[in-house]
Amino acid sequence: MRTRPIDMPTPPSRKKLLLGGLLLGGLLAGGWAAWPWLQPAPQHAVVLNTRQPIAEFKLDSTLGHPLSLSQLGEHYTLFYFGYTTCPDICPTTLADLSQAQKLLGEQAQKLQMVFVTVDPERDTVERLRDYLAYFGPGWIGLAGPPAVTANVASQFGVVYQKQPARGSATEYLIDHSSVIVLLDPQHRPLLLFPYGVSGEQIADDLAAAMR
């Protein structure tokens, strides 16, 4: 059974997830008009460029201590929300991000990769640390209580919902939005990469945005 990104066709029984699209729409509103005149237009990402920064939050981290948004520093930050037992979408997306990180070369030093689990019941920081080690150096994993995680995810327009695994009374998968969001050094949403954008395409737009 495949975990599905939220932007795929969704049965009527998943109306709760569709409501999250309104949050994402709020991030998109007015983005293109706000893009600076001299900034190269992205070829594959959607411009968000909102004036409102993401509100401060604090989650447990793979660094061994709780980490707040402000502690991530004043540089560009890529956020992706997923979970370690995701069978396909998450590892595929993280592999694309890993490729983008390599293609950026020295520019990658301006960028922090952050993975926030939407499955805090199973994803401990130790599990996140082992998982992210497969994809690239310096990646940070974040985990927190379900209510706090949901609040943080909502700021990025990300929604998710448990779905029972076929043939199991205890196991589950999670349907979730599969988008990558770039924050600028002031922690404002700048770009959104939809599911399916390649590592090379991500790198091209990131290189232009971080000039």
Steps between C-alpha positions, in 0.01 A plus 500: 500500500646832392496814706345775285594867482210725584491655156391171343127429443337448839181303576210688663576328830822703519327842519703591806818493295350716230437774753875526540518622144352828622807547720728436206297738289559769758874458462473526122283812490682799360832319475580581140421868544740522794794338321777765478550649157864408473461148644525225236157339465497136612440249223360212704392632842201713595585841645360555849707796618254593776584786734391308810772276648424158640413537869756383752483136608717249682528124437734222607787465255758255375762738639427355844305793641176690430538742213300812422451660160706802601792272593524379142674828424465763234544301184279322248318194637325220312217330688345165413233322704487120485572185698765231507276204413355673195538236228573715198416871485722613790816310404457603137465867596792486741714337232415792269598744776824312551579533131417871510730548797788341311433699182503829691863447598628785716161672487362216712679660796233771494227239541371292793297185431226429757275193516198517733329171578121480476520170689635600843347190657755279324776734386736566788790740449733198499301341221496827309877537539565154354252557218633839389859378504422315176418820314757762585728664754375769734130421466289574808203289604225642723232323702245617753166422664217441250322827580817707466596321178156570351530868587843529339387311189198726459729803469658337194164403350574133570221262599511130580282215622551142616369222279479135615742273319333230293470173689621639833307604810793688654721633219423817309622726221466876485356695210677834500575806292825442313644846443839656570494853638797737492518767770712809449749620768214682678305169515239615247365243250672574169460203263288186489611195303212264415535123505684361199748783443843348437817561697653686206195725470504570874868589483446738208232699682684498832818628336307791348313579824815503716708732279 
